[in-house]
Amino acid sequence: MNQKMKLRIAFREEGTMWNAYCAQPDTMKGAFLIGSIGMGVVRSNPEIKEAFMALMNAAFQTAVLQMTGATVERVDVQPAPAHERGKA
């Protein structure tokens, strides 16, 4: 049976770091860290921010393949759910 699983990359500012997690669509429960970078770096250089996001996308796809044996069919980019957003 070909069962589809939905996962996401969740980027979170935590202290001085910007962390990327592999997470379920609606919760951070069971999420695991796939990479981190300093917030100062991504704030000061948009090219590095984009490169980090691309790297985390590749790391996410590799992690999914290692965990499930399946390849990622599609990556949708969406803002974080309201309950996960930091206060600006």
Residue, then its C-alpha position, 0 to 999 in steps of 0.5 A: m500500500n502506498q501511504k502518504m505521510k505529511l511532514r514539514i520543516a519548521f524554522r524557529e528562532e530560539g535564543t540566538m539560533w535559528n533552528a530547523y526541525c522535521a515536524q508533523p504538520d500541526t505539532m512540534k511533538g516528536a520534532f527533531l532538529i536537522g540544523s541550526i545557524g546564528m540569527g545574527v548571520v541570517r539577519s545580516n545576509p539574505e543570501i546566507k539565509e536563503a542558502f541555509m533554507a535550501l540546505m535544510n530542505a536538502a537535509f529534510q529530504t535526506a532525513v525523510l529518505q533515511m527514516t522512511g525509505a521514501t522520497v519527498e514528492r512535494v515541498d510547500v512553503q507556508p508561514a508557521p501556524a499562528h500558535e507557533r509564531g513568536k511575538a514580534 
